[in-house]
Amino acid sequence: MSLSLNRGALSATVLSAALAICAFKPAPCDNNGGLLHAISSPTDKTVLTYNADKSIAKLVTTHAMGDDQYTDVRIPVYQSGKLVKTMSTADESQAPTLFSSFGYDSKGRIDKISYYEENQVSGYDSLVYDTKGQLAARYFFVIPAGKQTFENHYCQLYTWDQKGNIIQQENMGRVANNVAFALSSTVAFQYDDKLNSQKSIPGFGYITDLNAVNLSANNIVSEVITTANGANAISKSYAYNYNSKQYPAQITAKNSGTNEEVVTELTWE
């Protein structure tokens, strides 16, 4: 597993974050397990720093690609305890530019995430919640080539269990706004009984990417992606080594098709 800072990632990322209902209330969400300092995989390393209220001050990710490497710096901005935008730069010596901004509904939940290129909105996500306050759907809006207005050709639908875990994600697509969505693929998740260890990091999922591992109460142990026609299913498993505070110190991801293993190390403060 690797930390994802990319919009719309379909596979699980390393860690989890507070549910939207507690994402910006650090004290009640803190399970006294410490704060994540670094995530290291064979190709990436992310270092996190924090504000006094334990909200994320900065994420610095270094990606290695062969002999080359590049850096992505993400800087959240808060107002009255709420995450309002993130800034981004590839070089800490340069001034960051606007990467994303956040809109809220009447219940204080993030319901819109806008993404920017050269200070102009290039796309946005519309978030829909169910009656329990859980994320039910995420709609992706972009301006198609040759058009002038935003259109929604893709969405993700989420099914939750009674324990507060996303057990299914349906990836839906369509070729135009005036036609029905069709199922593209389904992702099924299974979990252990360990508490999600990232409740002490407000807003992590919204700063990086929303997905099952960022929103669920427990830790994912298996992930199966199946296309709509049922062919070529991709299965991954995740094994955890926990530290004395029951936070994962090491995660081993294994692809069932190739038996390839990727080990991610986590450092805590």
ZIWO-V109171 format. One record per backbone hydrogen bond with DSSP energy under -0.5 kcal/mol. NH is the residue of the N-H (numbers start at 0). CO is the residue of the C=O. E is the energy in kcal/mol with one decimal. If there is no record, write none. Layout:
# ZIWO-V109171
nh=NH co=CO e=E
nh=NH co=CO e=E
This chain:
# ZIWO-V109171
nh=4 co=2 e=-0.5
nh=8 co=5 e=-1.0
nh=16 co=213 e=-1.5
nh=17 co=200 e=-0.8
nh=21 co=18 e=-1.9
nh=22 co=18 e=-0.7
nh=22 co=19 e=-0.8
nh=24 co=21 e=-1.5
nh=28 co=24 e=-1.3
nh=29 co=25 e=-1.0
nh=29 co=26 e=-1.0
nh=36 co=266 e=-3.4
nh=37 co=266 e=-1.6
nh=38 co=45 e=-2.3
nh=39 co=264 e=-2.9
nh=40 co=43 e=-3.2
nh=44 co=61 e=-1.7
nh=45 co=38 e=-2.6
nh=46 co=59 e=-2.4
nh=47 co=36 e=-2.6
nh=48 co=57 e=-2.1
nh=50 co=54 e=-3.0
nh=53 co=50 e=-1.9
nh=55 co=201 e=-0.7
nh=56 co=48 e=-2.7
nh=57 co=48 e=-1.5
nh=58 co=73 e=-2.6
nh=59 co=46 e=-2.4
nh=60 co=58 e=-0.6
nh=60 co=71 e=-2.9
nh=61 co=44 e=-2.9
nh=62 co=60 e=-0.5
nh=62 co=69 e=-3.2
nh=63 co=42 e=-3.3
nh=64 co=62 e=-0.5
nh=64 co=67 e=-3.4
nh=67 co=64 e=-2.1
nh=69 co=62 e=-2.2
nh=71 co=60 e=-2.9
nh=72 co=88 e=-2.9
nh=73 co=58 e=-3.0
nh=73 co=71 e=-0.5
nh=74 co=86 e=-2.9
nh=75 co=73 e=-0.5
nh=76 co=84 e=-2.8
nh=78 co=81 e=-2.5
nh=81 co=78 e=-2.0
nh=83 co=76 e=-2.7
nh=83 co=81 e=-0.5
nh=84 co=76 e=-1.4
nh=85 co=99 e=-2.5
nh=86 co=74 e=-2.9
nh=87 co=96 e=-3.0
nh=88 co=72 e=-1.6
nh=93 co=90 e=-2.2
nh=96 co=87 e=-2.9
nh=98 co=85 e=-2.8
nh=99 co=85 e=-1.7
nh=100 co=113 e=-1.8
nh=101 co=83 e=-2.1
nh=102 co=111 e=-2.7
nh=104 co=108 e=-2.6
nh=107 co=104 e=-1.9
nh=110 co=102 e=-2.1
nh=111 co=102 e=-1.3
nh=112 co=124 e=-2.1
nh=113 co=100 e=-2.5
nh=113 co=111 e=-0.5
nh=114 co=122 e=-3.2
nh=115 co=98 e=-2.1
nh=116 co=119 e=-2.6
nh=119 co=116 e=-1.4
nh=121 co=114 e=-2.9
nh=122 co=114 e=-1.2
nh=123 co=140 e=-2.0
nh=124 co=112 e=-2.7
nh=125 co=138 e=-2.7
nh=126 co=110 e=-2.2
nh=126 co=124 e=-0.5
nh=127 co=136 e=-2.6
nh=129 co=133 e=-2.9
nh=132 co=129 e=-1.9
nh=135 co=127 e=-3.2
nh=136 co=127 e=-1.8
nh=137 co=155 e=-2.3
nh=138 co=125 e=-2.8
nh=139 co=153 e=-2.5
nh=140 co=123 e=-3.1
nh=141 co=150 e=-2.3
nh=142 co=121 e=-0.7
nh=143 co=141 e=-0.7
nh=146 co=143 e=-2.2
nh=150 co=141 e=-3.4
nh=152 co=139 e=-0.6
nh=152 co=150 e=-0.6
nh=153 co=139 e=-0.8
nh=154 co=171 e=-1.9
nh=155 co=137 e=-2.2
nh=156 co=169 e=-2.3
nh=157 co=135 e=-2.3
nh=158 co=167 e=-2.5
nh=160 co=164 e=-2.4
nh=163 co=160 e=-1.3
nh=166 co=158 e=-2.4
nh=166 co=164 e=-0.7
nh=167 co=158 e=-1.4
nh=168 co=186 e=-2.4
nh=169 co=156 e=-2.8
nh=170 co=168 e=-0.6
nh=170 co=184 e=-3.0
nh=171 co=154 e=-3.0
nh=171 co=169 e=-0.6
nh=172 co=181 e=-2.6
nh=173 co=152 e=-2.0
nh=178 co=175 e=-1.4
nh=181 co=172 e=-2.8
nh=183 co=170 e=-3.3
nh=184 co=170 e=-1.4
nh=185 co=225 e=-3.0
nh=186 co=168 e=-2.8
nh=187 co=185 e=-0.5
nh=187 co=223 e=-2.6
nh=188 co=166 e=-2.0
nh=189 co=221 e=-2.0
nh=191 co=218 e=-2.3
nh=195 co=216 e=-3.4
nh=198 co=195 e=-0.7
nh=200 co=197 e=-2.0
nh=201 co=199 e=-0.6
nh=203 co=200 e=-1.5
nh=206 co=202 e=-1.9
nh=207 co=203 e=-2.1
nh=213 co=210 e=-1.0
nh=214 co=210 e=-0.9
nh=214 co=211 e=-0.8
nh=215 co=211 e=-2.3
nh=216 co=163 e=-1.4
nh=218 co=193 e=-0.6
nh=220 co=189 e=-2.8
nh=221 co=189 e=-1.4
nh=222 co=235 e=-2.6
nh=223 co=187 e=-2.3
nh=224 co=233 e=-3.2
nh=225 co=185 e=-3.0
nh=225 co=223 e=-0.6
nh=226 co=230 e=-0.9
nh=227 co=183 e=-2.1
nh=229 co=226 e=-2.1
nh=233 co=224 e=-2.8
nh=235 co=222 e=-2.7
nh=236 co=253 e=-2.3
nh=237 co=220 e=-2.3
nh=238 co=251 e=-2.3
nh=240 co=249 e=-2.6
nh=241 co=239 e=-0.5
nh=242 co=246 e=-3.2
nh=245 co=242 e=-2.1
nh=248 co=240 e=-3.3
nh=249 co=240 e=-1.6
nh=250 co=263 e=-2.4
nh=251 co=238 e=-2.9
nh=252 co=250 e=-0.6
nh=252 co=261 e=-2.9
nh=253 co=236 e=-2.5
nh=254 co=259 e=-2.2
nh=255 co=234 e=-2.4
nh=255 co=253 e=-0.6
nh=258 co=254 e=-2.7
nh=261 co=252 e=-2.5
nh=263 co=250 e=-2.8
nh=264 co=39 e=-3.2
nh=265 co=248 e=-2.3
nh=266 co=37 e=-2.7
nh=268 co=34 e=-3.1
